[in-house]
Amino acid sequence: MEKVEIARIFTFGCANRRDIVRRLMGTSKAFQGLTFADALNAYRFAEISGLIDVTEHYIVVYHDVA
């Protein structure tokens, strides 16, 4: 599987998934034009598909190009 990074956010101040999705909508071009519901569904899909790397300080969202 070949992955391309589409978003990287720092998790400082993010208490839950809603905070993460709102921050993605404000910073990532891949999430900017989406409604909150669509952005949440895209984030959940990425979680299920293994396209998110979570560390202690940040979250990286990838897109599968294969």
Residue frames relative to the residue before (quaternion, step in Angstrom):
aa qw qx qy qz dx dy dz
M 1.0000 0.0000 0.0000 0.0000 0.00 0.00 0.00
E 0.1891 -0.7727 0.5991 0.0909 3.56 -0.82 1.03
K 0.1020 -0.8177 0.5664 0.0115 3.55 -0.71 1.13
V 0.1624 -0.7509 0.6337 0.0904 3.52 -1.21 0.72
E 0.4358 -0.7028 0.4971 0.2626 3.57 -0.84 0.98
I 0.1044 -0.8067 0.5797 0.0483 3.59 -0.83 0.99
A 0.8075 0.0359 -0.0214 0.5884 3.60 1.19 -0.34
R 0.0017 0.7537 -0.6572 0.0015 3.52 -1.22 0.68
I 0.0462 0.7979 -0.5983 0.0578 3.56 -0.73 1.05
F 0.4255 -0.6492 0.5598 0.2900 3.52 -1.22 0.53
T 0.4008 -0.7621 0.4690 0.1964 3.57 -0.91 0.91
F 0.3771 0.7199 -0.5030 0.2941 3.60 1.21 0.15
G 0.8166 0.2093 -0.1847 0.5052 3.56 -0.73 1.09
C 0.5823 0.5533 -0.3858 0.4538 3.59 1.24 0.01
A 0.1815 -0.8208 0.5363 0.0754 3.55 -0.50 1.18
N 0.8142 0.0349 0.0194 0.5793 3.58 1.10 -0.62
R 0.7484 -0.3960 0.2853 0.4491 3.56 -1.33 -0.02
R 0.6054 0.5640 -0.3551 0.4351 3.62 1.04 -0.73
D 0.6546 0.5046 -0.3059 0.4726 3.60 0.95 -0.86
I 0.6424 0.5281 -0.3154 0.4571 3.57 0.99 -0.85
V 0.6818 0.4821 -0.2920 0.4663 3.58 0.86 -0.96
R 0.6400 0.5131 -0.3330 0.4651 3.62 0.96 -0.76
R 0.6508 0.4946 -0.3193 0.4794 3.60 0.98 -0.76
L 0.6274 0.5194 -0.3346 0.4739 3.61 1.01 -0.74
M 0.6541 0.5152 -0.3128 0.4571 3.59 0.95 -0.83
G 0.7060 0.4642 -0.2611 0.4668 3.58 1.09 -0.62
T 0.7916 0.3423 -0.1605 0.4800 3.59 1.11 -0.50
S 0.7469 0.4010 -0.2190 0.4831 3.60 1.04 -0.65
K 0.4743 -0.6781 0.4837 0.2849 3.59 -0.87 0.94
A 0.6158 0.5649 -0.3418 0.4300 3.58 1.11 -0.62
F 0.7575 0.3557 -0.1868 0.5145 3.61 1.14 -0.58
Q 0.5019 0.7181 -0.4023 0.2658 3.63 1.17 -0.39
G 0.7548 0.4101 -0.2298 0.4575 3.62 0.83 -0.85
L 0.5663 0.6303 -0.3665 0.3843 3.58 1.27 -0.04
T 0.4841 -0.5861 0.5414 0.3593 3.54 -1.26 0.40
F 0.6683 -0.4944 0.3448 0.4360 3.57 -1.22 0.31
A 0.6497 0.5255 -0.3230 0.4443 3.60 0.92 -0.86
D 0.6721 0.4857 -0.2974 0.4732 3.60 0.93 -0.86
A 0.6454 0.5118 -0.3190 0.4688 3.58 1.00 -0.81
L 0.6393 0.5171 -0.3205 0.4702 3.59 1.01 -0.79
N 0.6551 0.4993 -0.3124 0.4732 3.60 0.96 -0.81
A 0.6403 0.5111 -0.3264 0.4715 3.60 1.01 -0.77
Y 0.6529 0.5051 -0.3145 0.4687 3.59 0.98 -0.82
R 0.6510 0.5101 -0.3131 0.4668 3.59 0.95 -0.84
F 0.6304 0.5270 -0.3299 0.4648 3.58 0.99 -0.81
A 0.6560 0.5059 -0.3069 0.4685 3.58 0.96 -0.87
E 0.6232 0.5328 -0.3359 0.4636 3.60 1.04 -0.74
I 0.6882 0.4871 -0.2771 0.4608 3.56 0.85 -1.01
S 0.7170 0.4648 -0.2400 0.4608 3.57 1.01 -0.84
G 0.4901 -0.6789 0.4244 0.3445 3.58 1.24 -0.09
L 0.4751 0.6908 -0.4185 0.3492 3.56 1.17 0.55
I 0.6383 0.4728 -0.3315 0.5091 3.58 1.23 0.43
D 0.1391 -0.7514 0.6405 0.0758 3.53 -0.99 0.93
V 0.1093 -0.7955 0.5954 0.0257 3.55 -0.77 1.06
T 0.0363 -0.7659 0.6418 0.0148 3.54 -0.91 0.96
E 0.7421 -0.4086 0.2892 0.4459 3.53 -1.30 -0.10
H 0.8073 0.3077 -0.1271 0.4873 3.59 1.03 -0.76
Y 0.8258 0.0903 -0.0435 0.5550 3.62 1.09 -0.37
I 0.2949 -0.7064 0.6163 0.1849 3.52 -1.41 0.27
V 0.1308 -0.7707 0.6209 0.0593 3.55 -1.00 0.90
V 0.1599 -0.7713 0.6121 0.0702 3.55 -0.90 1.02
Y 0.1620 -0.7966 0.5801 0.0515 3.56 -0.90 1.00
H 0.2683 -0.6995 0.6315 0.1995 3.50 -1.41 0.26
D 0.3636 -0.7240 0.5458 0.2140 3.58 -0.91 0.93
V 0.1836 -0.8269 0.5262 0.0754 3.58 -0.51 1.16
A 0.5555 0.6244 -0.3934 0.3831 3.59 1.22 -0.10
